[in-house]
Amino acid sequence: MANDTAPVLIDIDQSVARITLNRPEKRNALNDAIIGGLKKALRKADSDESVRVIVISGAGKDFCSGADLSSLQKISQASVSENVDDARALMELFTLIREVQVPVVAAVHGRALAGGCGLACACDLIVASRSARFGYPEVKIGFVPAMVMAILRRNVSEKRAFELVTRGAEIYADEAMQIGLVNKVFNDDSFTADVDAYVSVFATMSRSAIALTKRLLYQMDGMALREALESGVDVNVIARMSEDCQKGISAFLNRAQP
């Protein structure tokens, strides 16, 4: 990590790119520097052919607490066009996470609230420490979790989504896993090691197969069944012709020989 004072740090170690939100004194609250730094780090990791998985975490006690006071003041004083530009910057971050070729994993400890919860949900996978908390408290200040709601609705049922965004309550990691918001919950005292073990599996996977799988899965959102199957045919053919698939089939057939 070249600059430990930067708002976002990136460290690429073999197949894992670790991106860290680095405003612990502000609970890693989102601002222009954090959002811009995340975009830059994600693009850097995505362009590195050695990277098989990206892990996003927060420095200090929390993952990300949402927008900070200065960002809220900026919103309240900005013009319509300025607010549109500001909102689109966050939208671009969320869409970029889905466009990155490799899995993006949110490793959540402490609190992931408002836009911070949205950031976690925008990732392909969420792993959490048992004491982690998730929530959308925007309604408490008369705000609407508008963009993050589009992501939340793709993660949990309609009833659960409504409950989370209208009551503004926080839920712990175990409940978040029960409703489908979180993939895995690990004990606090072994969290770092457990996250490393969880993501290590991607080092053994085909990068091209994962990229095709991720793109197709998200493209299927909103498609009718036949359209989704037609898209599946296209990707199936592309995968069959890939170098990774050819090598994988050859290795499998060689193992199967008596």
HELIX and SHEET records of a PDB file:
HELIX    1   1 PRO A   24  LYS A   26  5                                   3    
HELIX    2   2 ASP A   32  SER A   47  1                                  16    
HELIX    3   3 LEU A   69  GLN A   77  1                                   9    
HELIX    4   4 VAL A   80  GLU A   99  1                                  20    
HELIX    5   5 GLY A  115  ALA A  122  1                                   8    
HELIX    6   6 PRO A  137  ILE A  141  5                                   5    
HELIX    7   7 ALA A  146  LEU A  152  1                                   7    
HELIX    8   8 GLU A  158  ARG A  167  1                                  10    
HELIX    9   9 ALA A  173  GLN A  178  1                                   6    
HELIX   10  10 ASP A  188  SER A  190  5                                   3    
HELIX   11  11 PHE A  191  SER A  200  1                                  10    
HELIX   12  12 VAL A  201  THR A  204  5                                   4    
HELIX   13  13 ARG A  207  GLN A  219  1                                  13    
HELIX   14  14 LEU A  225  MET A  241  1                                  17    
HELIX   15  15 GLU A  243  ALA A  256  1                                  14    
SHEET    1   A 6 VAL A   8  ASP A  13  0                                        
SHEET    2   A 6 VAL A  16  LEU A  21 -1                                        
SHEET    3   A 6 VAL A  53  GLY A  58  1                                        
SHEET    4   A 6 VAL A 104  VAL A 108  1                                        
SHEET    5   A 6 LEU A 125  SER A 129  1                                        
SHEET    6   A 6 LYS A 184  PHE A 186  1                                        
SHEET    1   B 3 ARG A 111  LEU A 113  0                                        
SHEET    2   B 3 ARG A 133  GLY A 135  1                                        
SHEET    3   B 3 GLU A 170  TYR A 172 -1                                        
END                                                                             
